[in-house]
Amino acid sequence: MFAEDDVSEEILEPCGTPDHEDCGLRLILDRLGEKWTVMTVAELAGGPRRYREIERSLSGVTQRMLTLTLRRLERDGFLSRTVEPTNPPSVTYALTASGQSFARMVTHLVDWSRSHKDTIRLAQQDFDRQQVG
């Protein structure tokens, strides 16, 4: 299950079996599976940001989707939300310690994706060619 260059000898147990403890994987995959979560966490990894700064940096995100993403991340304890008493109120978001830890995991995922994207594309092209012919 692990890559050849991984020195870990740990064996992954199947999730979902009655005798398997809840490892929390499904909870995390719920977040990772959301299109804007990883991008939002990556944006906040650089430090606290105001709502509009995050919105401008995430090209294509709707106001509704960004609000939902931020609320979910806050609910999960990955970020904190600070409302500053200005007119209109200014809201700043920052990663919590848990969010920073999550951001480090996201960094590994992004690094892995970058280093394997060409291999994956070639495999997909080979597969598609075999399916056509």
Disulfide bonds with the S-S distance in Angstrom:
none
